Amino acid sequence: MKKYLWLTFIPVILFMTGLSQASYRIELESGKSVITRHYWEEDGWIMFYQYDGVVGYPARLVRDIRESDRPPPNEIVEEAVGGEQREDLDTTDVELIEEADEAETDMDPDEFEKKVKQYQEKLKSIQQEIVRQADIYYTAMNEGQQLDMEEAQKNHAQATRDREKLREIVLVLYNEQIPDWWYKIKNQESGQ
């Protein structure tokens, strides 16, 4: 009898193991998505675990929540480094791996990371030039120097066109969505 009782627990144990491996994709209205093992609603917020902490989004910004067969990003990193979390692998690297997955690109994560860093540096440079030309324009305007104003306005317009070209490239890389880092850099370099 004990032998048969034990056999009835095996499917239960296997079922429970399968449940513990479930993950969920939380899709936001912005198009961004997050994968987590567990989520819950709390005071109008969708809360979940990620990167060894608890984070959340207002429920009104969540478009859909559904089961996913992909593991959460920290587990992807653990698998990539041989089952352990490396001390030298910071959150930025994890986010880039997650972004590469969301971008649905054919690139390997190293190539993707290299391109993203290149585009981030380019955006920083362009934003600094836009701010610099705006400063030159307002200084020239206060001093009544029409030629310097026109030159600064021309250079500002060129930098803005360069930023728009870069934006189109990033849109292609990220499957027609602008990543969060774009706005962070843009606002940071603009002094906002």
PyMOL commands that set and color helices and strands:
alter all, ss='L'
color gray80, all
select helices_A, chain A and resi 2-20+59-61+73-80+91-103+109-143+146-173+180-190
alter helices_A, ss='H'
color red, helices_A
select strands_A, chain A and resi 23-28+33-36+39-42+45-50+53-58+62-68
alter strands_A, ss='S'
color yellow, strands_A
deselect
rebuild
show_as cartoon
